[in-house]
């Protein structure tokens, strides 16, 4: 879950620019788009490592970090993938409950994330999709970093997750999540950064580019997975704007969160636990990222 479930819907606004871009994409793909969220930074929130831990930028599984990348349309571009949560966060509740600065306030370092009724953890889902996404982007020549790769005891905290993307000077950052909302709430949604300025947060330079990234991902996600936009968040656009997520507030590069579906709904859970669907989800994300980077 990429955003805070504890935040009331009144704090979320729909982005007109992004909605318009998504509408254009939807017209070329399917009729209609739409679905509510169980957020990430608040579910078992999406966080970055604890202040005491160091960032992790992971290379592809089984490949050397210095292995040459194939030449392709994304050669020269850097993408950071942020797998929501950490599978072992639940073993480190004291550490992940530590408050970190998100620019406009303070928030828990991270959360455990949600799971399906059968116990398939969001943190496992996000790592699997992130690995698939990394492979697809690398095949197009992109330099791809992960904020973590199941290689640390907990975290990273939300502030560190943002810092990893910033320090990499990423052309795009995508935080992968799955929601934990009520049964009947179905579909995906993309969370965009609101215009925020305060403390260490200033999103003024990334709001427009992040909206484009999010709209392109939403359009391609619909086309590739066949899933409809959320029926509980975003008013049918599949897009939601938030000002309470540290991972977005502290970013200085284009960044979005993607809630791929609702793990607590049986129909969505059947998709999220299907490896073939997860490959489609990764493809939809990759296509959206590539479309954004190509302009």
Secondary structure as GFF3:
##gff-version 3
##sequence-region A 1 295
A	DSSP	three_ten_helix	9	11	.	.	.	ID=ss1
A	DSSP	alpha_helix	16	27	.	.	.	ID=ss2
A	DSSP	alpha_helix	40	43	.	.	.	ID=ss3
A	DSSP	beta_strand	78	83	.	.	.	ID=ss4
A	DSSP	three_ten_helix	89	91	.	.	.	ID=ss5
A	DSSP	alpha_helix	93	96	.	.	.	ID=ss6
A	DSSP	beta_strand	99	101	.	.	.	ID=ss7
A	DSSP	beta_strand	106	108	.	.	.	ID=ss8
A	DSSP	alpha_helix	122	139	.	.	.	ID=ss9
A	DSSP	beta_strand	143	146	.	.	.	ID=ss10
A	DSSP	alpha_helix	158	167	.	.	.	ID=ss11
A	DSSP	beta_strand	172	179	.	.	.	ID=ss12
A	DSSP	beta_strand	189	193	.	.	.	ID=ss13
A	DSSP	beta_strand	197	198	.	.	.	ID=ss14
A	DSSP	beta_strand	201	202	.	.	.	ID=ss15
A	DSSP	alpha_helix	207	225	.	.	.	ID=ss16
A	DSSP	beta_strand	239	242	.	.	.	ID=ss17
A	DSSP	alpha_helix	246	249	.	.	.	ID=ss18
A	DSSP	beta_strand	255	262	.	.	.	ID=ss19
A	DSSP	alpha_helix	266	272	.	.	.	ID=ss20
A	DSSP	alpha_helix	275	294	.	.	.	ID=ss21
###
